[in-house]
Amino acid sequence: MQHNTIFIRFIRSLLNITSKIITFTIHHAFEALIGPLIVIGPILCIMLVEPWPMKFVSIGVWLVFLYFLSKAIDKLIGRDKRDN
């Protein structure tokens, strides 16, 4: 019976380590991409959206989207400790 509990503890520790590696990778990949997304997104909004007032609205929508995306990623990986 002791061999079963040792094996189960070993599997749990492997799952815990794998979970930490995955959350670390997701967090840092998004942190590396957020800078270029903040710069490239508004440039594309200015280039692709035609009427001038819509350009400013689309830039605002893009930045709000990035804000909520970062909040969703933080909640997904457990880095957001607040309830907002």
Phi, psi and omega in degrees: 000327181296326180294326178294316181292324177295317179296318179295318177296322178296316178296318178298319179293322176296318178295321178295316179295318179297319178298317179294321179294318180294315179294322177298316181294315179298315182298312184285331175294318179292321178298325179287331183270341187293324179298305176299326178293324178293325181277312186288324181303306178296327177297316177294324177297319179292322182286323191262329183273133192272300183292141185301317179297329180289335177297315180290322177295317181293325176296316178297318178296320179297315181292323176295320177300316179295323178297311181291329175295318179294322177295320180294320179293320179297319178290326181295318182266359174083021179270343181270113183267349180265164180259057178240000000 
